[in-house]
Amino acid sequence: MLLLTADLPSRRESRSARAALSLAVFLPVLAGLSILAHRGGVIDTRAFLILIALCGLICLSGLGLIASGLRSLWTHGTRGGRRLSWALFLFMPFIVLYLVAALAYLVRPTLADVSTDLINPPLFASEMRTSGANASALVAGRLQDGYPDILGVRFKAPLDATREVITQVAADMGWRRVRQRGRIGADNDLFIEYEHGTPVLAMPVDIVIRATDEGETTFVDIRARMPDVPHDLGVSAGLIARFMADLDYAMIGIAEP
């Protein structure tokens, strides 16, 4: 008996699956190099933000290719399911991060400069140099009240003791002191400026703390800003809230009840 055989048609490979996997492999490399370059000072913050936006576009493009590949697998029986699975696995951390950032962008106030005092805010030395006597009014005009719960704190303790605790708490938080203005015993206001970089991305945050000598008490105000961005996703407010909570705890036993 003669048996007739015929070759089954071979399944076409999905080009979308191949392209999605290529982007998924390229994205962590681009993101990692961008972060390292920013942390090392090779690129400035604005260039880094452009690269972050580019990574977001690549992530969206990859998701589109994954959707196209899945549709091709379902309707035309093309090959590439394994590639699509790996692509989705590699994209997933970026999807989660961008979703968290988008949620913070929508929920948190659109601020990148937060102060406990909106009427007479603590000033940076650079603002004093450029604006002079009108600096306080100009800065106050730019500030917005997005975090009403963040307020200055009064401690029943002398200025010198309060300054020591402020310095210790800031050091524990990893802040780098840049300069100090004012002298204890000669000036009522003592200003201490710090710089801080956020974890991983190293986004710069400028911080100024004002300690006002009121005789038997000391009033502490703080301001934090993230340059070059219109929205810091609540980072500045979070730093202020944490500092104030740590300072209040550290002053136990030093400030009188």
JOPEWO-V465658 format. One record per pair of residues at least 24 apart in sequence whose ideal C-beta (glycine too) atoms are under 7 Angstrom apart, sorted by the first residue. I is the first residue (numbers start at 1). J is the second residue. Records with the same first field share a line. If there is no record, write none. Layout:
BEGIN
I=J + J
END
This chain:
BEGIN
11=77 + 78 + 79
12=78 + 79
13=78 + 79 + 80
14=69 + 72 + 73 + 78 + 79 + 80
16=65 + 68 + 69 + 72
17=69 + 80 + 83 + 84
18=80 + 83
19=65
20=62 + 65 + 66 + 69 + 83 + 84 + 87
21=83 + 86 + 87
23=58 + 61 + 62 + 65
24=62 + 86 + 87 + 90 + 91
25=90
27=55 + 58 + 59 + 62 + 94
28=90
30=55
31=55
35=200 + 201
38=202
39=202
45=203 + 204 + 227 + 228
46=228
55=94
56=98
59=91 + 94 + 95 + 98
62=87 + 91
63=91
101=233
104=233 + 234
105=231 + 233
108=233 + 234
109=146 + 147
110=230 + 231
111=144 + 146 + 232
112=225 + 226 + 229 + 230 + 231 + 232 + 236
113=142 + 143 + 225
114=147 + 150 + 223 + 224 + 236 + 237 + 240
115=143 + 223
116=150 + 151 + 152 + 221 + 222 + 240
117=152 + 221
118=143 + 145
121=223
122=191 + 208 + 209 + 210 + 221 + 222 + 223
123=208
124=193 + 206 + 208
125=179 + 181 + 193
147=237
150=237 + 240 + 241
152=219 + 220 + 221
153=220 + 244 + 248
154=217 + 219
155=217 + 218 + 220 + 251 + 255
156=216 + 217 + 255 + 256
157=218 + 251 + 254 + 255 + 256
158=218
159=184 + 190 + 211 + 213 + 218
160=184
161=254
162=211 + 218 + 220
163=190 + 211
165=247 + 250 + 251 + 254
166=192 + 209 + 211 + 220 + 247
168=250
169=243 + 246 + 247 + 250
170=194
173=243
175=207
188=212 + 213
196=239
198=235
205=235 + 236 + 239
220=247
END
